[in-house]
Amino acid sequence: MTDFIKILTRKNSLRKQCQEMSLADIDKVIADLNDIRAEIEETAQRQAEMEQAKKQQVEEIQRLMKEAGIGLDELKQGVEPVSRKSVKAKYVITDSEGNEHSWSGRGRTPIAFREYMDQHNLTKEELPTLD
């Protein structure tokens, strides 16, 4: 919890901070907080409405599928699964056992590459690349 939030959520801390403020400044802060609260409530309401609309759409689709006698397996036929774009390997090494390992350079460093870099005192940028 940040210091600012601690002050806002503790009445005595808030009172101490407000001692140096004018009543007009305090009224401004209260008005701003009320505006922020209203914005948050509106956002939550819109989100709940969107979730309810989606739920109703799903129920309607399920009802239509049931009326038409269509099962989920039939619905899946002819639909290709969404695949992630594969990333071409950038680095390649051969470990002590003669196994070749490749890595795109993204994400966590594979164990084989960590061991290779430690053994050869290399950084990622110094690894052999595929050209």
N, C-alpha and C positions, 0 to 999 in steps of 0.2 A: 504494500500500500504506500503510495507516495505521500509526502508531507502535506501536499495540497489537499488530498482526499482526507487525510487524518484531521486536518483543520476543519474541513467542511462537515465531517460526520461527528465531530465532538463539540457539543454545545459550549463548553467552557473555553475551548481553544478558539472557536468561532467568535465568541463574545470578546475575547482578548484582542483578536485581530480587528474587530469592528469598532473598538473604542476610538480609534484614530479617524474613523470615517464619519462623514456628515450623514444626516438622515436621508438626504437626496441621493447620495451614493449608495446607501443601503437599499433604498427603494429601487434604484436602477439595477442593482445586483439581483434583487428578488424578482424583478420583472424579467430580466434575462434568464434566470433559472427557470421561471415559469414557462417562458417561450421554448427553452430547450426541452423541458418536460413534455410540452405539447407536441413538439416535433418527434420526440421518441415514441410517444403514445400513438401518433399518426402512422409512423413507420411500422410499429408493431401491429396496428390494426390492418394496414395494407398487406403485410406479410400473412396475417391470419386469413384474410379474405382470399389471397392468392392460393394458399394451401387448401382452403375449403373448396375453391373453384376446381383445383386440380383433383381433389378427392372426388368431387361430383363427376368430373370428366371420366375418371377411372371407373367409377361405378357404372356410368352410362355405357362405356365401352364393354365392360364385363357383361352387362345386361344384353347388349346387342350380340355379343359373341355367343352367349348362352341361347338366345332366341334363334340364331343362325346355326347352332350346333357346331361351332368352330372351337376347337381346342387350342391350347397354347402351342403344342407341337406343330399343328397345321399352320399356325400363324408364323412360326419361325421358318418354315420352308421357304427357300428362295431368298432369304435375307442373309446377306453376307455380314459376318461379325465385324465390328469396328476394330481396326488394328492400329496400333501405335506406329508412328513413323520410326523405323530403325535408323540408328545413327552409325555411320561408317566408322570403323576402327581407325584410330589415329596412331596408337602406339602398339608395338609388337616386341615381345621378348621370348627367349627360349630359356627355360629354367634348367637347373642342374640335372634333371632327369631327361632332358631333351624334349620336353613338352612345350609346344608353342602356345603363347597366351597373347590375346589382343585385347585392347581396351580403347574406348572412345575418348577417354580423358575426362568424361563427365561423371559426376557422382563420387561415391567413396572409392578410394583407391583399393583395387583388389589385393588380396593377401600376397599373391605371387608377385605383383608389382612392388609392393612394400618391401618384401624380402629381397627382391632383385636390387632395388634402389639402396637398401641398407648394405647389402654385400658389396656393391660397386660404388658406394658413396656418391650417388647421383640424385639430382632433383628431378621432378616431373618433366621440366623443360629439356633436360639432358637425355631423356629416354630415346631409344631408337624409334623413328617414325616410319610409317608406311608411305612411300612416295609413289 
